[in-house]
Amino acid sequence: MLYMNKMSIGENIKEIRILRHYTQSYVAKQLKMSTTAYGNIERDKVKELSIFKLVQIADVFGVSVVNLIDFDHYKYSIGAKLTGKTKLIAEPPKKADQTQTIKEYFDKLTTTIVETGQEIIYMIKTQERQITKKLVATLSLESKKK
């Protein structure tokens, strides 16, 4: 059976925090935020979680941002049963790896923003043409009436 991670980022963060034996209070203090604000991240109550905050959280846990986003619970549980160790299977990535991951994320985000902007411009120009046609038609009818 193929296992797929169906947990949210907040649930992944909570799971990793628990595996690290950290309290919410400890992690919040490391992130320079309130325990309530940090708890909201774990409960997915935050509307938008920035990539910068994900990097900070990953640094506190000593894991990659990828672990936060797509934590492999199944692999961890199998590894823990086989080795008897209560540490994460994946080793923390080098800073260069995290930088590359962030760069790739921002490249995709930039592409999406540019494409969305182009779509919006196209829609505005299309509406502008339609309005212009209607205005010309209306003005033509009014001038014929006179």
ABEGO torsion letter per residue (X at the ends): XBBBBABBAAAAAAAAAAAAGBBAAAAAAAAGBBAAAAAAAAAGABABBBAAAAAAAAAAAGBBAAAAABBBAAAAAAAAAAAGBABBABBBBBAAAAAAAAAAAAAAAAAAAAAAAAAAAAAAAAAAAAAAAAAAAAAAAAAAAX
